[in-house]
């Protein structure tokens, strides 16, 4: 009996030990179940994020890995002269590219490409071995060479259509036209000014590729063709531009000048018929040109106009009625305008004599001009310079135009009346100076200069450019009287006899001015700027021509610049078929 009771007790103790074990297992199962549910929820949440929330961005990332967009440059618009001659155009070229992952032997490939591309073997090898999926090897490659590259069928190397800007006449009107960079963006001249019109809109080629960069045969391929740029027509006359550049070149060489400019305007419309500058450059090889050669000095650089500024003094004096052409003036050799401060002299020493105001202008007397300016007064002289456009840009459609330099009337000192009257202490561009004479030629009305004659759309239709604004500077009566005075400069004892045209009457003025020191106060020793500016025919002007030479020898505008005026103006009038205004028996 005792033994049975012991067994029963042992069974009860084992039962009590097994009870707590079953409870722990249940808890563990609950923990596992909870963790499973949480993992399932996390995975489900992640799937929701990937397939719903981030679906778009992941699709885009995948597309970026597969899709390659290649920009296709648009054909840049052409630039014509006023007669339809090509000044700038884009010609077919090729762009050579590589997909480095597909290139089997970079060294051998580079050696085969080097003779055809303008790049050394080492540079090509580095590009072919790069880690990028796609790289340009060369752009603007001549079409024939690019096609030879394509025929080589080198693994990983491809060829695309491209264009290169060409200037058929080389340096002709280089500073007017400007140039473009490798991406076809205008960087100077009208190429920069009208880049928005000329450039057009680039197209796109969309390709689908595998991870190795190889085109997928059944993948996406979309082409958006480029939109060509708009053609523009300039006011420049190519043959006249050539004659102006040739005459300028010969004068610079003959007179040992550092450079110069010639500007030809149509006074009634403001159209720039020619704009020549030296030194020059070839825009087909613009990278080899100096910054000085690329500058359009006719609109970017300034000079003291010297005696050509006496036309403004004369116009203001005639307009105010302080003199007439026959007004007599006593002219000593020297004039002390500001006692103890400044004494002005004529260019040549002479005894005191009497000159009419017309002869003061014709003989370019500094003293006579300053005496007239003293009668006029500084307020009216300063206003006349402003009215003719000094101190502000003309608005010519070219980048980098200078407004010139003028001293505000409030800052004028005693000597400023004298120096301004004879063209010192004020600085203008060649274009501004030409505009003064164009205004006189146009009956006292100044028309803003322009280079754009019109545009040609994709259908070949010509759209004229908007007319430039004009404003009256002096009365027609004053302009007529002044024209008669300026004609005397080219006759008799005038300083500009070398500018006389023979078959046509002409009017104008010589100028010889010291050259300011660009690095400090005062003037450069022995350095002068010589000029002649005028218009023809005097009775019905068709052209105004400004000629400026930088540091010539000899220094006088009537000797070195006047002959250039004669050559350029004579050709211009002949080309424009302007009837002769001088009887044949009176022609030189």
Beta strands, then each sheet from edge to edge (+ up, - down):
strand 1: 67-72
strand 2: 79-80
strand 3: 86-98
strand 4: 135-142
strand 5: 157-166
strand 6: 203-208
strand 7: 221-224
strand 8: 231-234
strand 9: 259-265
strand 10: 272-278
strand 11: 328-331
strand 12: 334-338
strand 13: 342-345
strand 14: 353-356
strand 15: 445-447
strand 16: 452-456
strand 17: 462-464
strand 18: 470-472
strand 19: 506-516
strand 20: 523-536
strand 21: 543-550
sheet 1: 1+ 6- 7+
sheet 2: 4+ 3- 2+ 8+ 16- 17+
sheet 3: 4+ 3- 5+
sheet 4: 10+ 9- 21+ 20- 19+
sheet 5: 11+ 14-
sheet 6: 12+ 13-
sheet 7: 15+ 18-
end
